[in-house]
Amino acid sequence: MTDSSAIPFDTAQDLAALHGMLDRVKMKNGWAKPTPSLYPEPKPHFVPAHWKYTDARPALHAAGRLMGTDKAERRNLIMANPIEGNDYATVASLVGAYQMVKAGESARSHRHTPNAMRIILEGSPKTYTIVDGQSIPMLPGDVLLTPNGCYHGHDNQNTDEAYWIDVLDVPLVQFLGPMFFEVHPDRTQASTQVNPHSPMRFAFAEYLPRLMAATEVAEGVKSLVLGPATLATFDRTVFHMQAQTQWSRPAATPNEIWVVLRGEGHTKIQDQCFDWQAGDLMAIPYWQAHTHSASRDSVLIRMSDAPLMQFLGWDRTGRPFSA
């Protein structure tokens, strides 16, 4: 380690010389930084992106032919945001992934620090996520939560493959550091009961009527927060958009992942436009104004890190600070 007392700071005749001396003691000056550390408003690093279920499904089917769940923790496809150097995160704090479990197959039980949830795209009776010993059904449109620390595995007792989308706060946990992971000692945790009414499950057949009965949050748009079971770091809100509805939303600080459950339409994010249909996934990073347009009656679900932004006092929409 360099002894700072041996660095002749008093001899520096100009800033360039001082900067060189600071480098020798592993310090950086705060007045001539190549990149500003403070700026008037957020600078999005992640970009808007769109992934199609019509691409993911056959890719997972091929993976099911080539790879068993004994060779990987999960058979899934990561929706990595297409920015340089990134191979995992979908937006800064969240990752979305398509996953498949084959007929008659199980995926071993594990638990970890990250919070997780699943949006079921295709499933049949007797397809389950086992959460802390309870088998929770996975039917199309269902949303299942697995809070951090809960053992969870998957068991498909049907004759058809099951497909869904996972959303986790792994990028946030990786950035902050407290990552823990543990496999269940029995590989697949034994199930003590089938519980279709678990607070960890939001059944599509139950929440869709409530969504349709909700008041409009914008012309032609209804919303429903799926709760009261919650995850500390990200939320989930389901939306219904009438056909031919256009809904514009201003730039905001939360990062968002959107999944299409029903319908068709397109979304314009900044200067990009994505055509979407059922099963598709979109990334809308922080501080990106966007407009959703439904060409048919549509149901979409949004996951965002708004709870974290609200807890930290960083939740802003349209303006850096309230007037």
C-alpha positions, 0 to 999 in steps of 0.5 A: 500500500502506498504511504500517502506521506511519501506523495509530495502533494505540495510540489504539484504545480498544476491540476494534471500533476495533482491528478496523477498523485491522487491516482497513486493513492487510489483517489479520484478528484471530484471536480473534473470527473469524465462522467457527471455523478449528478444531473438534472433528471434520470438518464435511462441506460436500459432501452425499450424492448419487446419479446414475442411469445411466438418466438419463445414457445418453439425455442422452449419446446426445442430446449425441452427436447435437448435438455432436462431439468436435471441439467439446469436449475430451470429451463428458461429463456432470459429476456436480457435487455439489448444493451452492451455488456448485459446478458441478464437484466430486463430492466435495471431492477427486474428480470423477465424469463419464459419458462417451460415444464414438460408433461410429467416433469418436475423442477426441483424446489429451491429458495433464494433471496430474490422475490419472484412471481409467475404469469401463467400462459399455458397450463392445465389442471394438475400443473402446480407450483409447490410453495412451502409444501402447498401445491398451487394450481397454474391455470392460464392468466393466473399470477403466483407469488413466491416471496424471498425465502419460500421454497418453491418447485414445479410439478406438471402432472398433465399430458401437456407442456406448461408455459409461463413468464417469471419476473424476479428482482434478481438484478436488484439483489445482485447489485446490492449484494445479499444473494442467498440460494439453497436447494431443498434437501428432498430435491422436490419438496413434498406437497401436503395439500392442493390449495387453489385459494392460497394468498400467493395465487391470483386466479384469472377467473377470479380477478378478471370480473373484478377488473371489468367491474373497476372504474376507469383510470383513463378513457377506455382503461380499467386497472386492478392492483393484485393484492393484498399479498405483496412483494416488497420490491415490485408490484403487479397491476392488471389493465383492461383496454377497450378496442381502439383505446389509446392511453398515453403515460408520461415519463416516470422513475419506476422500471416496468415490465409488461406482459400481454394476457389477451388481445392485440395492439401496439406500444410506442416508447420514445421513438420505438413502436412494438406490435404485441399480442398474447404472451408477449413481454415488453421492457419499459425502463425508467423515465421513458414516456410511452403510449399503449394502443389496443386494436382489440379488447386487451388485458395486460399486466404491469410489474414495476419497482414502484414500491421501492421507489415510493419507499425511498422517496424517489417516485416521480412522474413527469417532473423531477420534483413536485411544484 
